[in-house]
């Protein structure tokens, strides 16, 4: 056996080769699932492979995915933000209010992003400033932000957005590529670089794995976390602009329940809900999978609520199956 | 002595509710009339029952986001049982939906216990699955008041010694949970598992199994609430109690049950639920739009968690001082 002669110096620093690791990774599994769903959809419905249909399908996930990128970082750092959907509602309400005052598109965008940032800052201050658990704080702000939107709107709706504002949710950059999809790709690259190639990204992982150790290694834990919540707020503001522009109206129930879908997307993407691990390519794949499942079922006239059963099963089974698989393998090897 | 009293979360909460009632009473004395307070209690009964179940789960460092969906599914099944077999005695229906709720809770508990999936992920998944199942069962149809038997609708309203059965049921549940949490090995195990899971293992407590039982309990209570909800409002459809899971958690958080596990009491859960109940019932009286309720409960949650966090920190210091003195 070669292992017996290994001196300490040539102990491999990686137990498996790069290729083997890639093949066995969560992302590889997601690629297989995505390919299977893509194939299944194109066999099940003749309308699936049309480029314009596929382009329409992207609207199912682009807005949620924008938030999912930022949420992934938050969850990797060991926190969670359940208030994102409510931030969308509040930002959308603020934009709708601004329209009534006669403001135009650039101001609306600034207001949408601004409200997102402020909401994120509120979360961040409560969590890092007062040291409160993020899950409770964001359940509270989830109620608060949407509640404010309900106070302003009640059972009414804001409409009458300017025509130029519609471009964010309905415009196309080139051929079938919508503004939203282009933004999604752009943000995927930005977040991929931020998480995987910068000091900030390493700090996020460090905090998620061991917050105390990170603190003692000189990571400014509170500051990084504050930045993450600010970022999630900003992304929710951005998603709010896209969604409001796409729908052309604001009701206080806008994006209701999205926080769960975003968290599902992040967990499906291989981010550990306990923090410390996960990748941006995983999120991209999870977004594509969820978008295709929703769209494929839609083409087959499956009601939305049945799709949500499927998403729920998907969420539990993608986490349960690897655990069961590992156990079965361990039992076999014994 | 007074300082100690002031640090007691339950007493603080009682005082907060008193202040709230006093403020309302200044303008609307009718609100604090005993008959009306009994009505407010009755209206909060379902939330109290649910908060008791959620408390057990949160004590073990878990969370049950699927309670409202479980409630809706069990409520729908209760209504379907009633329309299919109008002659079926109502107590049997209640037992059946409690068993069903318990089973749904068992599904959560098994996934948490046997597969070690984080509780928030499990219940996030089952939340959508349970609600989806209602749709599969009914095809999205409603079951309306005229399809339910009179006995089915009347039970929660029935008067027993001047108090409606709904209130009695919640009082019984409070008493049962009081005994379970304080006087049984299982109740103490909930605290032990949440307080320090590793230490609990060394004292011979099966952490996973304890969590499993907590989920069974919350599931069964959600099942009971399902019947109560549907019979009280006399309608069952897919979206009943949508979003109510957050109210339940809010009641627990306001009641001082630490989301980090191990800290909390039956009294806290009840008072937390009552606090929300008083606010909900007072808003229309003091002429604030019911749309404001959501923002108010959100603010209350944040204040409550901030106050609780401070109280918990102080408590740690006091223990240390005592140890030094001894």
HADDOCK unambig.tbl for C-alpha pairs under 7 A between the chains (distance, minus, plus):
assign (segid A and resid 132 and name CA) (segid B and resid 306 and name CA) 6.72 0.50 0.50
assign (segid A and resid 132 and name CA) (segid B and resid 309 and name CA) 6.84 0.50 0.50
assign (segid A and resid 137 and name CA) (segid B and resid 302 and name CA) 5.86 0.50 0.50
assign (segid A and resid 140 and name CA) (segid B and resid 298 and name CA) 4.29 0.50 0.50
assign (segid A and resid 140 and name CA) (segid B and resid 299 and name CA) 6.49 0.50 0.50
assign (segid A and resid 140 and name CA) (segid B and resid 301 and name CA) 5.25 0.50 0.50
assign (segid A and resid 140 and name CA) (segid B and resid 302 and name CA) 5.43 0.50 0.50
assign (segid A and resid 141 and name CA) (segid B and resid 298 and name CA) 5.82 0.50 0.50
assign (segid A and resid 143 and name CA) (segid B and resid 294 and name CA) 5.49 0.50 0.50
assign (segid A and resid 143 and name CA) (segid B and resid 295 and name CA) 5.69 0.50 0.50
assign (segid A and resid 143 and name CA) (segid B and resid 297 and name CA) 6.89 0.50 0.50
assign (segid A and resid 143 and name CA) (segid B and resid 298 and name CA) 4.50 0.50 0.50
assign (segid A and resid 144 and name CA) (segid B and resid 294 and name CA) 6.38 0.50 0.50
assign (segid A and resid 144 and name CA) (segid B and resid 295 and name CA) 4.06 0.50 0.50
assign (segid A and resid 144 and name CA) (segid B and resid 296 and name CA) 6.90 0.50 0.50
assign (segid A and resid 144 and name CA) (segid B and resid 298 and name CA) 4.42 0.50 0.50
assign (segid A and resid 144 and name CA) (segid B and resid 299 and name CA) 6.08 0.50 0.50
assign (segid A and resid 145 and name CA) (segid B and resid 295 and name CA) 6.84 0.50 0.50
assign (segid A and resid 147 and name CA) (segid B and resid 292 and name CA) 6.23 0.50 0.50
assign (segid A and resid 147 and name CA) (segid B and resid 294 and name CA) 4.55 0.50 0.50
assign (segid A and resid 147 and name CA) (segid B and resid 295 and name CA) 3.88 0.50 0.50
assign (segid A and resid 148 and name CA) (segid B and resid 295 and name CA) 5.69 0.50 0.50
assign (segid A and resid 150 and name CA) (segid B and resid 291 and name CA) 5.50 0.50 0.50
assign (segid A and resid 150 and name CA) (segid B and resid 292 and name CA) 6.88 0.50 0.50
assign (segid A and resid 151 and name CA) (segid B and resid 291 and name CA) 5.46 0.50 0.50
assign (segid A and resid 151 and name CA) (segid B and resid 292 and name CA) 5.37 0.50 0.50
assign (segid A and resid 154 and name CA) (segid B and resid 291 and name CA) 5.96 0.50 0.50
assign (segid A and resid 305 and name CA) (segid B and resid 132 and name CA) 5.46 0.50 0.50
assign (segid A and resid 306 and name CA) (segid B and resid 132 and name CA) 5.81 0.50 0.50
assign (segid A and resid 308 and name CA) (segid B and resid 128 and name CA) 5.95 0.50 0.50
assign (segid A and resid 308 and name CA) (segid B and resid 132 and name CA) 6.74 0.50 0.50
assign (segid A and resid 309 and name CA) (segid B and resid 128 and name CA) 5.68 0.50 0.50
assign (segid A and resid 309 and name CA) (segid B and resid 129 and name CA) 4.43 0.50 0.50
assign (segid A and resid 309 and name CA) (segid B and resid 132 and name CA) 5.32 0.50 0.50
assign (segid A and resid 312 and name CA) (segid B and resid 125 and name CA) 4.15 0.50 0.50
assign (segid A and resid 312 and name CA) (segid B and resid 126 and name CA) 6.38 0.50 0.50
assign (segid A and resid 312 and name CA) (segid B and resid 128 and name CA) 5.66 0.50 0.50
assign (segid A and resid 312 and name CA) (segid B and resid 129 and name CA) 5.67 0.50 0.50
assign (segid A and resid 313 and name CA) (segid B and resid 125 and name CA) 6.50 0.50 0.50
assign (segid A and resid 315 and name CA) (segid B and resid 125 and name CA) 6.12 0.50 0.50
assign (segid A and resid 316 and name CA) (segid B and resid 122 and name CA) 6.26 0.50 0.50
assign (segid A and resid 316 and name CA) (segid B and resid 125 and name CA) 6.06 0.50 0.50
assign (segid A and resid 320 and name CA) (segid B and resid 115 and name CA) 6.50 0.50 0.50
assign (segid A and resid 323 and name CA) (segid B and resid 115 and name CA) 6.90 0.50 0.50
